[in-house]
Amino acid sequence: MRKIIFPALLTALLLSVTGVASAADGWIKPFNGKDLTGWTQKNGTATYVVEDGGVIRGKTEVGSPNSFLCTDKDYGDFELEFEVKCDDGLNSGVQIRSQTAEAKGDQKFGRVNGPQVEIEKSTGEAGYVYGEATGRGWLTPEDRLKPHDHFKNGEWNTYRVVAKGPRIQTFINGEPIEDLTDEEIYKTHPTGFIGLQVHGIGKDQGPYEVRWKNIRIKPL
């Protein structure tokens, strides 16, 4: 006797199979491609909007300090991938395992701080790791801060970041950039949010824009 699967049951089965496949794959998309649900802007007054094609665009605001669009969820050990395109002349970055210091006065949020993977072309330091508001400056040792041209201005660049324990590895367009083991920063920042930075600019600079797309993360 031939069994008949009714449409509702068939749909449920397909959703079940899809869910298992997604869970087995392990990748999570913190950006839904439509709006900024699941993200909160902290510090600064740069503008973040969603463009067609599932792109987050950040635009500078004169007089604003560094701005960060941050995931509401925290991540510890993970593999992160995203594509980014940044205007020439703009310094940007992506915070990982980051936190906010205690808010003061009329601040809604405290100062964002933690490891930052650099995004910029001018000095050839893209992909190296900076300690945003940690008081340490570059976490990448000075002797490894060697200029390179793996980041392409005016083009989409693919970043991959692997954070596991005190080790942080970065890649740009398939090229290994940094392999940092830093026990000190891991003690203070073992977990935290992901943050998309729009750097502050001077009075006679900009406006500049930076765009991100295809953001995905796999907890390890």
Backbone bond lengths (Angstrom), bond angles and torsions (degrees), N, CA, C in turn:
res aa  C-N    CA-C-N  psi(-1)  N-CA   C-N-CA  omega(-1)  CA-C   N-CA-C  phi
1 M - - - 1.469 - - 1.528 109.78 -
2 R 1.312 118.46 130.21 1.456 121.91 -178.32 1.517 109.75 -79.25
3 K 1.346 115.64 131.18 1.460 120.01 178.35 1.519 110.11 -85.25
4 I 1.312 114.79 141.28 1.452 120.58 178.65 1.523 108.62 -107.57
5 I 1.337 116.07 124.49 1.466 120.41 177.04 1.518 108.19 -99.77
6 F 1.296 116.37 116.48 1.449 121.10 -178.24 1.529 110.20 -70.80
7 P 1.349 118.82 152.29 1.463 122.50 -176.67 1.518 114.57 -51.45
8 A 1.337 116.85 -43.15 1.466 119.25 -178.13 1.528 111.24 -63.91
9 L 1.334 115.88 -40.94 1.453 120.64 179.50 1.523 110.30 -68.05
10 L 1.316 116.38 -40.08 1.463 120.86 179.30 1.524 110.17 -62.39
11 T 1.317 116.08 -42.53 1.471 120.18 178.66 1.518 110.96 -61.39
12 A 1.334 116.14 -43.19 1.467 120.52 179.90 1.520 111.15 -62.41
13 L 1.346 115.42 -40.87 1.459 119.33 179.31 1.525 111.49 -64.53
14 L 1.335 116.29 -41.41 1.460 120.28 179.81 1.520 111.25 -65.06
15 L 1.348 116.17 -42.44 1.453 119.69 177.81 1.512 111.70 -62.65
16 S 1.336 115.86 -38.36 1.454 120.54 179.20 1.513 111.12 -63.43
17 V 1.343 115.81 -46.11 1.464 120.05 179.97 1.518 110.64 -63.81
18 T 1.339 117.18 -42.65 1.461 121.45 179.78 1.520 110.87 -61.58
19 G 1.331 116.62 -42.87 1.451 120.83 180.00 1.506 112.11 -62.12
20 V 1.314 117.60 -41.66 1.458 121.88 179.51 1.521 109.68 -63.99
21 A 1.334 115.72 -43.62 1.462 119.75 -179.47 1.519 110.58 -61.61
22 S 1.331 115.33 -41.51 1.460 119.61 -179.72 1.520 111.11 -65.71
23 A 1.339 116.85 -42.78 1.459 121.09 179.19 1.517 110.86 -64.98
24 A 1.321 116.87 -39.56 1.454 121.00 179.97 1.519 110.62 -65.81
25 D 1.337 116.33 -35.40 1.465 121.30 179.34 1.527 110.74 -66.73
26 G 1.322 116.63 -36.79 1.463 120.92 174.04 1.514 116.34 88.11
27 W 1.331 118.47 -10.84 1.457 121.04 -177.28 1.524 111.14 -83.49
28 I 1.318 116.09 140.14 1.462 123.79 177.04 1.519 108.38 -118.91
29 K 1.329 116.55 140.40 1.461 120.49 176.76 1.532 108.82 -107.42
30 P 1.333 118.05 100.95 1.468 120.00 -178.20 1.526 113.26 -70.31
31 F 1.334 117.51 -17.53 1.457 122.74 177.15 1.518 109.01 -109.19
32 N 1.344 116.60 122.47 1.467 120.19 -174.56 1.522 113.89 -80.69
33 G 1.337 117.06 -2.73 1.451 120.79 177.49 1.521 114.75 81.86
34 K 1.346 117.32 -3.19 1.464 121.41 -175.57 1.525 113.51 -118.66
35 D 1.333 115.71 -42.42 1.459 120.10 -179.47 1.526 108.50 -150.69
36 L 1.321 116.93 -176.85 1.463 120.79 -173.70 1.530 112.34 -100.17
37 T 1.326 115.54 28.57 1.461 119.77 173.06 1.530 109.08 -58.98
38 G 1.332 116.80 132.65 1.464 120.46 -179.58 1.521 113.52 91.76
39 W 1.340 115.35 1.88 1.470 121.12 179.94 1.530 109.30 -128.03
40 T 1.344 116.58 148.23 1.458 122.19 177.74 1.520 109.21 -135.53
41 Q 1.334 116.87 133.08 1.454 119.95 176.90 1.519 109.76 -81.15
42 K 1.335 115.15 133.02 1.461 121.37 178.77 1.521 109.02 -128.58
43 N 1.325 115.74 139.59 1.465 123.15 -179.65 1.524 110.53 62.63
44 G 1.294 117.74 145.32 1.458 121.27 171.44 1.513 115.23 72.24
45 T 1.354 113.83 169.62 1.463 121.21 -178.21 1.525 112.38 -125.68
46 A 1.317 117.44 21.25 1.466 119.70 172.81 1.526 108.79 -57.84
47 T 1.321 116.09 158.16 1.463 121.00 -177.67 1.524 110.63 -101.79
48 Y 1.324 116.20 130.34 1.464 122.26 175.09 1.523 108.51 -117.76
49 V 1.319 116.79 126.20 1.463 121.31 177.52 1.524 108.96 -136.83
50 V 1.328 115.40 162.52 1.465 121.26 176.29 1.519 108.54 -102.13
51 E 1.316 116.47 126.60 1.457 122.52 177.84 1.528 110.21 -100.50
52 D 1.320 115.76 165.74 1.465 120.57 174.58 1.522 109.98 -57.34
53 G 1.330 114.71 147.18 1.456 119.39 179.62 1.512 113.51 87.96
54 G 1.344 116.64 12.03 1.459 119.53 176.80 1.514 113.57 69.81
55 V 1.337 116.00 46.76 1.464 121.78 -177.75 1.533 109.57 -117.98
56 I 1.327 116.47 133.25 1.458 121.70 170.74 1.527 107.60 -94.64
57 R 1.344 116.31 124.49 1.450 120.50 178.50 1.518 109.81 -111.59
58 G 1.326 116.21 127.79 1.450 121.84 174.47 1.514 109.68 -109.14
59 K 1.332 117.26 135.06 1.466 121.82 -177.97 1.521 109.70 -127.38
60 T 1.328 115.65 135.70 1.451 120.99 -177.47 1.522 112.40 -67.14
61 E 1.325 114.83 156.93 1.465 122.72 175.51 1.526 107.00 -132.65
62 V 1.325 116.57 121.44 1.466 120.71 -179.01 1.530 110.29 -58.19
63 G 1.310 115.76 134.12 1.457 120.88 178.47 1.509 114.90 86.86
64 S 1.330 117.21 -6.33 1.462 120.68 179.72 1.524 111.16 -85.77
65 P 1.318 117.69 140.97 1.468 119.03 169.68 1.524 109.42 -71.26
66 N 1.311 116.66 -179.92 1.465 120.25 178.32 1.529 110.30 -54.56
67 S 1.326 115.31 136.60 1.469 121.57 179.01 1.521 109.18 -113.41
68 F 1.333 116.47 151.31 1.456 121.24 -178.17 1.527 110.00 -140.75
69 L 1.319 116.60 128.33 1.457 121.92 171.45 1.524 106.11 -98.61
70 C 1.329 117.07 114.04 1.463 122.11 -166.33 1.527 112.42 -115.85
71 T 1.325 115.45 143.90 1.462 120.03 174.57 1.523 108.98 -67.89
72 D 1.319 116.01 142.55 1.460 119.83 175.81 1.527 111.29 -73.19
73 K 1.314 116.25 -19.43 1.457 121.65 -179.41 1.522 110.30 -98.38
74 D 1.327 116.13 145.02 1.460 121.92 176.87 1.528 110.63 -95.18
75 Y 1.326 114.79 153.10 1.470 121.58 179.36 1.527 109.18 -135.24
76 G 1.323 115.94 143.64 1.461 121.44 179.04 1.512 111.73 -105.33
77 D 1.338 116.15 -91.52 1.465 120.98 174.97 1.526 108.25 -90.04
78 F 1.323 116.48 130.53 1.467 118.86 -175.04 1.523 111.21 -164.49
79 E 1.323 113.42 167.89 1.460 122.51 167.70 1.523 106.28 -117.74
80 L 1.325 116.94 127.24 1.458 123.03 -176.36 1.524 109.63 -119.62
81 E 1.333 115.88 134.13 1.455 120.45 174.95 1.523 109.06 -130.52
82 F 1.325 116.41 143.76 1.459 121.40 174.82 1.525 108.88 -162.26
83 E 1.330 114.90 163.59 1.459 121.32 172.72 1.516 108.31 -113.32
84 V 1.333 116.49 143.63 1.455 120.60 -176.63 1.526 110.14 -142.74
85 K 1.333 114.96 143.34 1.466 121.93 174.79 1.517 107.18 -132.61
86 C 1.336 116.51 126.29 1.455 121.08 -170.73 1.522 110.42 -129.07
87 D 1.348 116.03 136.21 1.461 120.37 176.84 1.521 111.03 -62.19
88 D 1.321 115.33 143.35 1.453 120.58 174.63 1.527 108.65 -61.86
89 G 1.322 116.87 133.30 1.461 120.70 -179.78 1.510 113.48 99.82
90 L 1.334 118.05 -11.38 1.463 121.40 179.16 1.521 110.81 -102.84
91 N 1.304 115.53 132.76 1.459 122.57 172.76 1.524 107.38 -95.81
92 S 1.324 116.73 129.93 1.463 121.11 179.97 1.525 108.23 -138.49
93 G 1.312 115.98 -170.36 1.455 119.65 179.45 1.515 110.98 175.29
94 V 1.316 115.79 171.06 1.459 121.88 174.18 1.517 108.61 -124.99
95 Q 1.333 114.90 119.91 1.462 120.80 176.03 1.523 109.84 -74.23
96 I 1.323 116.46 141.40 1.460 121.36 171.62 1.522 108.64 -128.34
97 R 1.340 116.69 149.38 1.471 121.95 178.60 1.532 110.91 47.43
98 S 1.316 116.93 41.15 1.457 119.67 -172.90 1.517 112.92 -99.14
99 Q 1.323 114.79 164.05 1.460 122.16 -174.18 1.529 108.55 -137.61
100 T 1.327 116.87 174.56 1.453 121.07 169.75 1.517 109.14 -118.99
101 A 1.332 114.62 137.13 1.453 119.81 174.28 1.526 108.34 -71.45
102 E 1.312 116.68 170.23 1.467 120.30 -179.36 1.525 110.34 -62.36
103 A 1.324 116.06 132.76 1.466 120.53 178.89 1.529 110.27 -68.19
104 K 1.340 115.38 145.13 1.463 120.20 -179.54 1.528 110.21 -126.41
105 G 1.335 116.37 149.74 1.458 121.05 176.97 1.516 111.62 59.26
106 D 1.351 115.00 -126.62 1.459 119.53 -178.42 1.521 112.55 -95.61
107 Q 1.340 117.43 14.12 1.453 120.29 178.18 1.526 110.54 -66.30
108 K 1.335 115.48 137.28 1.457 119.53 174.89 1.521 110.11 -81.00
109 F 1.341 115.26 -35.05 1.463 120.78 178.98 1.526 108.63 -130.67
110 G 1.322 116.09 151.14 1.453 120.68 174.76 1.528 110.88 -76.21
111 R 1.319 115.51 175.47 1.460 121.86 -176.95 1.525 110.54 -68.45
112 V 1.330 115.92 128.80 1.467 121.34 175.66 1.521 109.20 -67.98
113 N 1.316 116.52 134.58 1.462 120.72 -179.63 1.517 110.85 -148.17
114 G 1.329 115.79 149.28 1.459 120.82 178.95 1.518 111.58 141.98
115 P 1.324 117.19 -175.52 1.469 121.25 -179.48 1.530 111.15 -64.69
116 Q 1.320 115.63 138.68 1.460 121.67 177.32 1.525 109.66 -129.64
117 V 1.327 115.86 129.98 1.464 121.17 174.59 1.526 107.54 -89.16
118 E 1.315 116.76 119.21 1.461 122.55 -170.60 1.528 113.04 -69.76
119 I 1.350 114.66 141.59 1.463 122.53 174.63 1.527 107.41 -129.02
120 E 1.305 118.50 109.36 1.464 122.27 175.75 1.522 108.40 179.55
121 K 1.321 115.31 162.31 1.457 121.11 -176.23 1.520 113.41 -110.82
122 S 1.323 117.07 -36.37 1.460 121.71 -164.62 1.522 114.77 -55.03
123 T 1.325 117.94 -43.16 1.464 120.23 -178.18 1.524 112.83 -101.32
124 G 1.324 116.84 0.78 1.459 119.55 178.62 1.512 114.33 68.91
125 E 1.348 116.85 27.10 1.467 120.41 -177.30 1.522 112.83 -105.85
126 A 1.327 117.68 12.76 1.464 120.79 178.82 1.523 110.43 -57.03
127 G 1.331 115.12 137.79 1.456 120.32 176.43 1.511 114.83 92.99
128 Y 1.325 117.61 -16.75 1.454 119.57 175.66 1.532 109.65 -77.10
129 V 1.324 116.45 165.66 1.464 120.88 -171.61 1.529 110.75 -109.38
130 Y 1.331 115.29 123.83 1.464 123.04 -179.06 1.524 109.15 -110.51
131 G 1.304 117.17 149.01 1.463 121.35 177.95 1.523 110.21 -97.43
132 E 1.326 117.06 83.36 1.467 122.06 -177.35 1.524 111.23 -58.93
133 A 1.345 115.31 119.23 1.476 122.62 176.12 1.530 113.04 55.63
134 T 1.332 116.94 28.49 1.463 120.63 177.13 1.525 111.80 -98.85
135 G 1.335 115.99 -10.35 1.454 119.84 -177.11 1.516 113.75 83.08
136 R 1.321 116.65 3.83 1.463 120.24 -176.53 1.528 113.53 -106.54
137 G 1.337 116.88 -11.04 1.465 117.64 -175.29 1.517 110.43 69.17
138 W 1.321 115.87 -138.55 1.465 119.74 179.10 1.515 111.00 -67.38
139 L 1.345 115.86 132.51 1.464 120.57 170.74 1.521 109.61 -83.82
140 T 1.330 116.63 -32.61 1.458 120.46 171.79 1.530 108.04 -62.79
141 P 1.334 118.13 125.99 1.468 120.31 179.66 1.527 112.09 -57.66
142 E 1.318 116.23 145.93 1.458 122.02 -175.34 1.524 112.78 -56.13
143 D 1.325 116.59 -36.80 1.470 118.33 -177.57 1.524 112.81 -71.59
144 R 1.359 117.29 -9.06 1.465 120.14 177.27 1.525 112.67 -105.45
145 L 1.323 117.21 -1.04 1.462 121.33 179.42 1.532 109.98 -81.32
146 K 1.303 115.04 65.87 1.459 120.57 -177.04 1.536 109.59 -97.17
147 P 1.343 117.54 126.59 1.468 120.81 -179.78 1.527 111.50 -57.62
148 H 1.334 115.55 144.45 1.461 120.93 177.76 1.523 108.36 -145.56
149 D 1.325 116.77 170.15 1.463 120.54 -178.09 1.527 112.22 -121.68
150 H 1.340 117.13 31.05 1.466 120.48 -179.62 1.526 112.55 -76.32
151 F 1.350 117.39 -20.35 1.457 121.25 176.22 1.528 108.50 -89.79
152 K 1.339 116.77 128.90 1.460 122.00 -175.76 1.529 110.88 -106.54
153 N 1.323 116.35 120.41 1.462 120.37 177.23 1.518 111.17 -68.45
154 G 1.329 115.48 142.51 1.459 120.36 176.99 1.506 114.05 73.96
155 E 1.326 117.85 7.69 1.462 122.23 -179.47 1.530 109.23 -129.79
156 W 1.317 115.03 161.93 1.462 119.72 173.30 1.518 108.65 -77.02
157 N 1.329 115.54 131.55 1.457 122.58 178.56 1.521 109.10 -117.36
158 T 1.314 116.48 135.89 1.466 121.34 -179.49 1.524 110.06 -95.79
159 Y 1.324 115.77 122.40 1.466 122.38 177.27 1.529 109.65 -105.80
160 R 1.303 115.25 145.22 1.463 122.36 170.93 1.519 107.48 -135.20
161 V 1.327 116.09 128.96 1.458 121.92 -179.64 1.526 108.32 -127.48
162 V 1.317 116.63 128.09 1.465 121.09 177.16 1.527 107.57 -118.48
163 A 1.335 115.89 117.07 1.463 121.40 178.74 1.526 108.30 -116.77
164 K 1.310 115.81 116.19 1.466 120.79 -179.48 1.517 108.40 -141.75
165 G 1.342 115.53 112.68 1.456 118.90 -174.42 1.526 108.91 60.91
166 P 1.326 118.20 -140.83 1.466 120.62 -178.77 1.531 113.90 -79.92
167 R 1.329 117.03 1.56 1.466 120.73 -176.45 1.530 111.43 -98.00
168 I 1.346 115.88 131.49 1.464 122.66 176.84 1.527 108.02 -126.12
169 Q 1.325 116.11 121.39 1.459 121.65 177.67 1.526 109.15 -114.36
170 T 1.318 116.64 140.22 1.465 120.55 178.78 1.524 110.52 -130.12
171 F 1.337 114.09 148.54 1.463 121.81 179.60 1.525 108.22 -139.82
172 I 1.329 117.18 142.22 1.459 122.28 174.57 1.522 108.53 -126.26
173 N 1.321 115.65 122.71 1.467 121.20 -179.32 1.529 112.07 51.02
174 G 1.338 114.43 39.53 1.456 120.81 177.04 1.513 115.05 84.35
175 E 1.327 117.79 -4.90 1.461 121.28 -178.16 1.530 110.12 -97.19
176 P 1.331 118.82 128.45 1.465 120.89 176.87 1.526 110.44 -67.03
177 I 1.331 116.14 131.42 1.460 120.79 -178.29 1.529 111.30 -111.76
178 E 1.322 116.60 -53.35 1.463 119.89 -176.79 1.520 110.97 -134.72
179 D 1.315 114.68 145.22 1.465 122.59 173.73 1.523 105.81 -136.85
180 L 1.338 114.74 90.52 1.455 122.21 -170.55 1.524 111.34 -107.90
181 T 1.308 116.34 129.82 1.461 121.16 169.65 1.517 107.49 -115.77
182 D 1.325 116.67 115.88 1.461 121.86 -174.19 1.526 108.86 -135.49
183 E 1.314 115.85 97.13 1.467 120.77 -177.96 1.528 111.53 -65.74
184 E 1.330 116.61 -33.77 1.465 120.71 -176.51 1.527 111.68 -64.64
185 I 1.340 116.80 -48.63 1.467 118.87 -178.80 1.530 110.70 -69.58
186 Y 1.323 117.33 -29.00 1.466 120.19 179.48 1.532 110.68 -69.38
187 K 1.321 117.61 -32.29 1.461 120.56 178.51 1.530 111.30 -65.03
188 T 1.330 116.15 -37.29 1.465 119.89 -177.34 1.530 112.96 -93.00
189 H 1.346 117.12 -24.59 1.463 121.69 -176.22 1.533 110.98 -134.61
190 P 1.336 117.88 64.44 1.456 120.01 178.86 1.523 113.12 -77.12
191 T 1.325 115.85 -18.54 1.453 121.68 -179.60 1.530 108.25 -152.85
192 G 1.318 116.30 161.08 1.454 119.38 179.37 1.518 111.14 164.38
193 F 1.323 116.19 -173.52 1.462 120.32 -175.93 1.525 112.19 -86.28
194 I 1.330 114.65 165.82 1.457 123.16 170.24 1.531 106.51 -95.88
195 G 1.331 118.37 134.76 1.462 121.10 -177.49 1.515 112.40 -133.96
196 L 1.330 116.59 130.57 1.463 122.40 179.02 1.525 108.31 -94.72
197 Q 1.326 116.11 115.54 1.455 120.11 -173.23 1.526 113.49 -93.10
198 V 1.342 115.14 136.98 1.460 122.61 163.19 1.522 105.37 -115.05
199 H 1.313 116.76 115.26 1.459 121.62 -173.49 1.527 110.71 -72.34
200 G 1.320 116.05 148.95 1.450 120.62 173.56 1.526 110.64 -66.82
201 I 1.336 116.69 152.83 1.465 121.31 -179.81 1.516 110.24 -130.64
202 G 1.343 115.43 163.36 1.451 121.24 179.10 1.515 112.36 -79.97
203 K 1.333 115.89 173.75 1.460 123.19 -174.39 1.525 113.16 -58.92
204 D 1.311 117.80 -40.92 1.460 121.55 -175.32 1.525 112.83 -101.84
205 Q 1.324 117.43 23.59 1.462 121.64 -178.94 1.533 110.53 -112.63
206 G 1.350 113.80 160.13 1.453 120.36 172.50 1.514 113.49 72.04
207 P 1.343 117.57 -164.03 1.481 123.90 2.45 1.522 112.47 -73.19
208 Y 1.329 114.44 151.76 1.462 121.88 178.17 1.525 109.41 -122.21
209 E 1.339 114.59 157.98 1.466 119.91 178.47 1.524 110.70 -133.58
210 V 1.317 114.51 151.17 1.458 122.14 174.35 1.524 107.45 -136.43
211 R 1.307 116.92 141.47 1.465 121.66 -176.60 1.519 110.64 -127.53
212 W 1.351 114.86 144.15 1.466 122.04 176.04 1.527 109.83 -127.59
213 K 1.321 116.34 147.29 1.469 120.55 173.52 1.525 109.06 -153.54
214 N 1.348 115.05 170.46 1.471 122.32 177.85 1.531 111.73 50.84
215 I 1.338 115.00 46.52 1.462 120.50 178.17 1.527 109.45 -81.12
216 R 1.295 116.89 125.05 1.460 119.66 176.40 1.518 109.75 -147.76
217 I 1.319 115.88 152.92 1.453 121.81 -176.23 1.518 110.85 -139.63
218 K 1.310 115.94 141.28 1.463 120.83 178.55 1.527 108.41 -122.61
219 P 1.337 118.12 108.42 1.464 119.91 175.16 1.525 111.04 -60.24
220 L 1.321 115.89 140.31 1.467 120.63 -179.33 1.514 110.51 -107.94
